[in-house]
Amino acid sequence: MIAQTQLQGFLRRHVVAAFVAGIGLLLVFSMVRGTLNGGPTPAPVAQPGSQAVYERIAADTDCTVLQGEFDQAYADHQTAPKGSNGATWTLAYMEAANARMKALGCP
């Protein structure tokens, strides 16, 4: 009887240990799989220039207005000295407006 009780306890502990190990392996696999598939979304990189401009572009759904944002940024970019903050900002505004227009399917 004592041997049978010890055997049952032994089996119970090993079943619990196997279950815990299985859960751990599942968690590790899901983390690795997530990392291989791009992983968690990285923290946003600070955008150069005015956050208000990016917010305005992101909120707009009118293709004509967005084209106007792009055109204004382009005109400003043409007058900004190369390598200046203004040149960096206006290029980023153009990229943001262009990306928004693509996302909306603008012609």
N, CA and C atoms as an extended XYZ file, in Angstrom:
321
Properties=species:S:1:pos:R:3:atomname:S:1:resname:S:1:resid:I:1 pbc="F F F"
N         0.802       -1.182        0.000 N   MET     1
C         0.000        0.000        0.000 CA  MET     1
C         0.856        1.262        0.000 C   MET     1
N         1.857        1.291        0.824 N   ILE     2
C         2.712        2.469        0.902 CA  ILE     2
C         3.411        2.685       -0.426 C   ILE     2
N         3.842        1.627       -1.068 N   ALA     3
C         4.526        1.740       -2.348 CA  ALA     3
C         3.580        2.317       -3.397 C   ALA     3
N         2.309        1.903       -3.376 N   GLN     4
C         1.342        2.405       -4.344 CA  GLN     4
C         1.062        3.892       -4.108 C   GLN     4
N         0.954        4.313       -2.868 N   THR     5
C         0.719        5.717       -2.531 CA  THR     5
C         1.917        6.564       -2.953 C   THR     5
N         3.118        6.055       -2.718 N   GLN     6
C         4.323        6.773       -3.131 CA  GLN     6
C         4.390        6.877       -4.647 C   GLN     6
N         3.993        5.824       -5.327 N   LEU     7
C         3.995        5.830       -6.786 CA  LEU     7
C         2.991        6.858       -7.318 C   LEU     7
N         1.808        6.920       -6.716 N   GLN     8
C         0.804        7.885       -7.144 CA  GLN     8
C         1.301        9.326       -6.919 C   GLN     8
N         1.910        9.574       -5.774 N   GLY     9
C         2.466       10.901       -5.491 CA  GLY     9
C         3.569       11.264       -6.468 C   GLY     9
N         4.425       10.280       -6.759 N   PHE    10
C         5.516       10.468       -7.703 CA  PHE    10
C         4.950       10.827       -9.085 C   PHE    10
N         3.947       10.088       -9.540 N   LEU    11
C         3.343       10.328      -10.839 CA  LEU    11
C         2.646       11.692      -10.882 C   LEU    11
N         1.941       12.014       -9.808 N   ARG    12
C         1.231       13.284       -9.743 CA  ARG    12
C         2.215       14.449       -9.854 C   ARG    12
N         3.325       14.375       -9.127 N   ARG    13
C         4.333       15.449       -9.193 CA  ARG    13
C         4.905       15.572      -10.596 C   ARG    13
N         5.157       14.445      -11.232 N   HIS    14
C         5.743       14.482      -12.566 CA  HIS    14
C         4.740       14.974      -13.619 C   HIS    14
N         3.491       14.644      -13.444 N   VAL    15
C         2.470       15.157      -14.368 CA  VAL    15
C         2.372       16.675      -14.230 C   VAL    15
N         2.364       17.166      -13.009 N   VAL    16
C         2.311       18.611      -12.776 CA  VAL    16
C         3.560       19.275      -13.348 C   VAL    16
N         4.712       18.687      -13.129 N   ALA    17
C         5.967       19.247      -13.647 CA  ALA    17
C         5.953       19.261      -15.176 C   ALA    17
N         5.454       18.203      -15.782 N   ALA    18
C         5.380       18.141      -17.245 CA  ALA    18
C         4.413       19.202      -17.770 C   ALA    18
N         3.305       19.408      -17.088 N   PHE    19
C         2.335       20.416      -17.486 CA  PHE    19
C         2.951       21.817      -17.419 C   PHE    19
N         3.621       22.106      -16.328 N   VAL    20
C         4.265       23.417      -16.159 CA  VAL    20
C         5.345       23.614      -17.221 C   VAL    20
N         6.133       22.567      -17.486 N   ALA    21
C         7.168       22.661      -18.515 CA  ALA    21
C         6.544       22.889      -19.887 C   ALA    21
N         5.427       22.228      -20.163 N   GLY    22
C         4.735       22.401      -21.442 CA  GLY    22
C         4.249       23.830      -21.623 C   GLY    22
N         3.688       24.396      -20.564 N   ILE    23
C         3.233       25.790      -20.625 CA  ILE    23
C         4.424       26.714      -20.872 C   ILE    23
N         5.515       26.452      -20.178 N   GLY    24
C         6.724       27.265      -20.372 CA  GLY    24
C         7.232       27.190      -21.800 C   GLY    24
N         7.269       25.987      -22.370 N   LEU    25
C         7.715       25.838      -23.755 CA  LEU    25
C         6.780       26.558      -24.721 C   LEU    25
N         5.488       26.488      -24.434 N   LEU    26
C         4.516       27.184      -25.271 CA  LEU    26
C         4.751       28.696      -25.236 C   LEU    26
N         5.012       29.229      -24.064 N   LEU    27
C         5.288       30.664      -23.941 CA  LEU    27
C         6.562       31.059      -24.681 C   LEU    27
N         7.605       30.260      -24.516 N   VAL    28
C         8.873       30.543      -25.198 CA  VAL    28
C         8.671       30.478      -26.711 C   VAL    28
N         7.967       29.463      -27.181 N   PHE    29
C         7.721       29.328      -28.614 CA  PHE    29
C         6.942       30.526      -29.144 C   PHE    29
N         5.926       30.956      -28.418 N   SER    30
C         5.131       32.088      -28.902 CA  SER    30
C         5.956       33.370      -28.923 C   SER    30
N         6.850       33.548      -27.950 N   MET    31
C         7.706       34.738      -27.955 CA  MET    31
C         8.676       34.702      -29.125 C   MET    31
N         9.278       33.547      -29.374 N   VAL    32
C        10.223       33.418      -30.483 CA  VAL    32
C         9.489       33.612      -31.798 C   VAL    32
N         8.323       33.004      -31.916 N   ARG    33
C         7.551       33.133      -33.143 CA  ARG    33
C         7.174       34.591      -33.375 C   ARG    33
N         6.765       35.289      -32.330 N   GLY    34
C         6.432       36.706      -32.468 CA  GLY    34
C         7.627       37.520      -32.905 C   GLY    34
N         8.796       37.217      -32.362 N   THR    35
C        10.007       37.925      -32.738 CA  THR    35
C        10.364       37.649      -34.189 C   THR    35
N        10.209       36.403      -34.628 N   LEU    36
C        10.523       36.062      -36.001 CA  LEU    36
C         9.534       36.688      -36.978 C   LEU    36
N         8.323       36.942      -36.527 N   ASN    37
C         7.308       37.543      -37.387 CA  ASN    37
C         7.231       39.052      -37.217 C   ASN    37
N         8.269       39.664      -36.778 N   GLY    38
C         8.290       41.113      -36.641 CA  GLY    38
C         8.280       41.567      -35.200 C   GLY    38
N         7.856       40.702      -34.304 N   GLY    39
C         7.889       41.015      -32.880 CA  GLY    39
C         6.967       42.162      -32.514 C   GLY    39
N         7.135       42.656      -31.336 N   PRO    40
C         6.279       43.746      -30.875 CA  PRO    40
C         6.554       45.019      -31.665 C   PRO    40
N         5.564       45.870      -31.712 N   THR    41
C         5.716       47.130      -32.421 CA  THR    41
C         6.752       47.989      -31.702 C   THR    41
N         7.752       48.456      -32.450 N   PRO    42
C         8.769       49.295      -31.799 CA  PRO    42
C         8.172       50.629      -31.363 C   PRO    42
N         8.815       51.235      -30.408 N   ALA    43
C         8.387       52.552      -29.946 CA  ALA    43
C         8.505       53.534      -31.102 C   ALA    43
N         7.556       54.451      -31.234 N   PRO    44
C         7.621       55.391      -32.348 CA  PRO    44
C         8.863       56.275      -32.262 C   PRO    44
N         9.415       56.538      -33.410 N   VAL    45
C        10.578       57.411      -33.503 CA  VAL    45
C        10.059       58.834      -33.545 C   VAL    45
N        10.721       59.714      -32.828 N   ALA    46
C        10.307       61.118      -32.821 CA  ALA    46
C        10.356       61.662      -34.244 C   ALA    46
N         9.275       62.310      -34.657 N   GLN    47
C         9.203       62.859      -35.999 CA  GLN    47
C         9.751       64.283      -35.984 C   GLN    47
N        10.530       64.622      -36.997 N   PRO    48
C        11.088       65.976      -37.028 CA  PRO    48
C        10.014       67.008      -37.349 C   PRO    48
N        10.146       68.173      -36.781 N   GLY    49
C         9.203       69.247      -37.066 CA  GLY    49
C         8.068       69.311      -36.068 C   GLY    49
N         6.924       69.763      -36.554 N   SER    50
C         5.760       70.000      -35.709 CA  SER    50
C         4.846       68.781      -35.656 C   SER    50
N         4.573       68.314      -34.447 N   GLN    51
C         3.660       67.187      -34.273 CA  GLN    51
C         2.263       67.552      -34.763 C   GLN    51
N         1.897       68.824      -34.663 N   ALA    52
C         0.580       69.276      -35.116 CA  ALA    52
C         0.395       69.044      -36.617 C   ALA    52
N         1.461       69.215      -37.392 N   VAL    53
C         1.379       68.981      -38.839 CA  VAL    53
C         1.086       67.505      -39.095 C   VAL    53
N         1.800       66.610      -38.399 N   TYR    54
C         1.570       65.176      -38.578 CA  TYR    54
C         0.153       64.789      -38.165 C   TYR    54
N        -0.331       65.375      -37.076 N   GLU    55
C        -1.687       65.087      -36.616 CA  GLU    55
C        -2.719       65.569      -37.629 C   GLU    55
N        -2.488       66.742      -38.210 N   ARG    56
C        -3.404       67.279      -39.216 CA  ARG    56
C        -3.428       66.374      -40.452 C   ARG    56
N        -2.250       65.934      -40.886 N   ILE    57
C        -2.164       65.051      -42.049 CA  ILE    57
C        -2.846       63.715      -41.752 C   ILE    57
N        -2.592       63.162      -40.579 N   ALA    58
C        -3.165       61.863      -40.219 CA  ALA    58
C        -4.679       61.912      -40.113 C   ALA    58
N        -5.225       63.063      -39.708 N   ALA    59
C        -6.667       63.181      -39.519 CA  ALA    59
C        -7.395       63.499      -40.824 C   ALA    59
N        -6.693       63.996      -41.814 N   ASP    60
C        -7.348       64.437      -43.042 CA  ASP    60
C        -7.723       63.260      -43.935 C   ASP    60
N        -8.884       63.371      -44.561 N   THR    61
C        -9.358       62.323      -45.474 CA  THR    61
C        -9.640       62.883      -46.864 C   THR    61
N        -9.346       64.150      -47.083 N   ASP    62
C        -9.591       64.803      -48.365 CA  ASP    62
C        -8.296       64.781      -49.182 C   ASP    62
N        -8.354       64.087      -50.314 N   CYS    63
C        -7.147       63.928      -51.137 CA  CYS    63
C        -6.622       65.269      -51.654 C   CYS    63
N        -7.524       66.199      -51.970 N   THR    64
C        -7.113       67.511      -52.472 CA  THR    64
C        -6.369       68.297      -51.395 C   THR    64
N        -6.884       68.249      -50.172 N   VAL    65
C        -6.231       68.941      -49.058 CA  VAL    65
C        -4.863       68.309      -48.779 C   VAL    65
N        -4.813       66.990      -48.813 N   LEU    66
C        -3.535       66.305      -48.578 CA  LEU    66
C        -2.523       66.629      -49.674 C   LEU    66
N        -2.986       66.725      -50.914 N   GLN    67
C        -2.081       67.123      -52.002 CA  GLN    67
C        -1.573       68.537      -51.757 C   GLN    67
N        -2.436       69.404      -51.218 N   GLY    68
C        -2.020       70.759      -50.862 CA  GLY    68
C        -0.952       70.750      -49.771 C   GLY    68
N        -1.114       69.862      -48.778 N   GLU    69
C        -0.090       69.714      -47.720 CA  GLU    69
C         1.234       69.293      -48.343 C   GLU    69
N         1.177       68.325      -49.253 N   PHE    70
C         2.391       67.853      -49.919 CA  PHE    70
C         3.026       68.982      -50.721 C   PHE    70
N         2.206       69.684      -51.515 N   ASP    71
C         2.722       70.765      -52.368 CA  ASP    71
C         3.358       71.878      -51.548 C   ASP    71
N         2.736       72.236      -50.420 N   GLN    72
C         3.300       73.284      -49.561 CA  GLN    72
C         4.636       72.827      -48.970 C   GLN    72
N         4.690       71.585      -48.512 N   ALA    73
C         5.943       71.058      -47.963 CA  ALA    73
C         7.026       71.017      -49.044 C   ALA    73
N         6.632       70.658      -50.262 N   TYR    74
C         7.590       70.626      -51.376 CA  TYR    74
C         8.145       72.020      -51.670 C   TYR    74
N         7.237       73.004      -51.722 N   ALA    75
C         7.674       74.388      -51.988 CA  ALA    75
C         8.622       74.866      -50.885 C   ALA    75
N         8.272       74.568      -49.643 N   ASP    76
C         9.135       74.958      -48.523 CA  ASP    76
C        10.475       74.226      -48.581 C   ASP    76
N        10.424       72.975      -49.012 N   HIS    77
C        11.657       72.176      -49.100 CA  HIS    77
C        12.612       72.765      -50.142 C   HIS    77
N        12.050       73.282      -51.213 N   GLN    78
C        12.881       73.850      -52.279 CA  GLN    78
C        13.661       75.078      -51.816 C   GLN    78
N        13.119       75.809      -50.839 N   THR    79
C        13.790       77.029      -50.367 CA  THR    79
C        14.640       76.787      -49.119 C   THR    79
N        14.504       75.632      -48.501 N   ALA    80
C        15.269       75.342      -47.277 CA  ALA    80
C        16.710       74.984      -47.643 C   ALA    80
N        17.670       75.496      -46.892 N   PRO    81
C        19.070       75.128      -47.146 CA  PRO    81
C        19.276       73.617      -46.957 C   PRO    81
N        20.040       73.020      -47.838 N   LYS    82
C        20.316       71.590      -47.738 CA  LYS    82
C        20.923       71.256      -46.377 C   LYS    82
N        20.426       70.194      -45.786 N   GLY    83
C        20.932       69.735      -44.498 CA  GLY    83
C        20.378       70.472      -43.299 C   GLY    83
N        19.533       71.458      -43.537 N   SER    84
C        18.981       72.223      -42.424 CA  SER    84
C        17.805       71.474      -41.787 C   SER    84
N        17.406       71.962      -40.608 N   ASN    85
C        16.219       71.393      -39.966 CA  ASN    85
C        14.997       71.548      -40.862 C   ASN    85
N        14.887       72.698      -41.506 N   GLY    86
C        13.759       72.937      -42.400 CA  GLY    86
C        13.694       71.929      -43.530 C   GLY    86
N        14.835       71.596      -44.093 N   ALA    87
C        14.874       70.601      -45.172 CA  ALA    87
C        14.457       69.229      -44.648 C   ALA    87
N        14.906       68.899      -43.449 N   THR    88
C        14.543       67.609      -42.841 CA  THR    88
C        13.054       67.561      -42.541 C   THR    88
N        12.528       68.622      -41.974 N   TRP    89
C        11.113       68.663      -41.597 CA  TRP    89
C        10.214       68.590      -42.819 C   TRP    89
N        10.506       69.422      -43.819 N   THR    90
C         9.628       69.460      -44.980 CA  THR    90
C         9.638       68.144      -45.741 C   THR    90
N        10.782       67.488      -45.796 N   LEU    91
C        10.848       66.165      -46.428 CA  LEU    91
C         9.974       65.172      -45.661 C   LEU    91
N        10.033       65.229      -44.345 N   ALA    92
C         9.216       64.336      -43.518 CA  ALA    92
C         7.727       64.634      -43.700 C   ALA    92
N         7.366       65.908      -43.842 N   TYR    93
C         5.963       66.269      -44.081 CA  TYR    93
C         5.491       65.720      -45.432 C   TYR    93
N         6.355       65.838      -46.445 N   MET    94
C         6.002       65.291      -47.760 CA  MET    94
C         5.782       63.785      -47.676 C   MET    94
N         6.675       63.103      -46.970 N   GLU    95
C         6.545       61.648      -46.819 CA  GLU    95
C         5.260       61.287      -46.074 C   GLU    95
N         4.923       62.052      -45.045 N   ALA    96
C         3.703       61.785      -44.276 CA  ALA    96
C         2.461       62.005      -45.139 C   ALA    96
N         2.434       63.100      -45.889 N   ALA    97
C         1.286       63.386      -46.748 CA  ALA    97
C         1.159       62.329      -47.843 C   ALA    97
N         2.273       61.944      -48.423 N   ASN    98
C         2.257       60.922      -49.470 CA  ASN    98
C         1.771       59.578      -48.922 C   ASN    98
N         2.253       59.201      -47.757 N   ALA    99
C         1.823       57.938      -47.144 CA  ALA    99
C         0.326       57.963      -46.834 C   ALA    99
N        -0.175       59.099      -46.360 N   ARG   100
C        -1.606       59.214      -46.047 CA  ARG   100
C        -2.438       59.128      -47.320 C   ARG   100
N        -1.982       59.783      -48.377 N   MET   101
C        -2.713       59.721      -49.648 CA  MET   101
C        -2.746       58.283      -50.188 C   MET   101
N        -1.638       57.578      -50.063 N   LYS   102
C        -1.605       56.170      -50.493 CA  LYS   102
C        -2.561       55.333      -49.665 C   LYS   102
N        -2.563       55.556      -48.347 N   ALA   103
C        -3.436       54.789      -47.456 CA  ALA   103
C        -4.906       55.016      -47.796 C   ALA   103
N        -5.244       56.229      -48.245 N   LEU   104
C        -6.622       56.549      -48.600 CA  LEU   104
C        -6.971       56.140      -50.027 C   LEU   104
N        -5.951       55.773      -50.807 N   GLY   105
C        -6.186       55.401      -52.204 CA  GLY   105
C        -6.395       56.597      -53.113 C   GLY   105
N        -5.792       57.713      -52.740 N   CYS   106
C        -5.917       58.917      -53.556 CA  CYS   106
C        -5.242       58.692      -54.908 C   CYS   106
N        -5.803       59.317      -55.966 N   PRO   107
C        -5.199       59.160      -57.307 CA  PRO   107
C        -3.874       59.884      -57.417 C   PRO   107
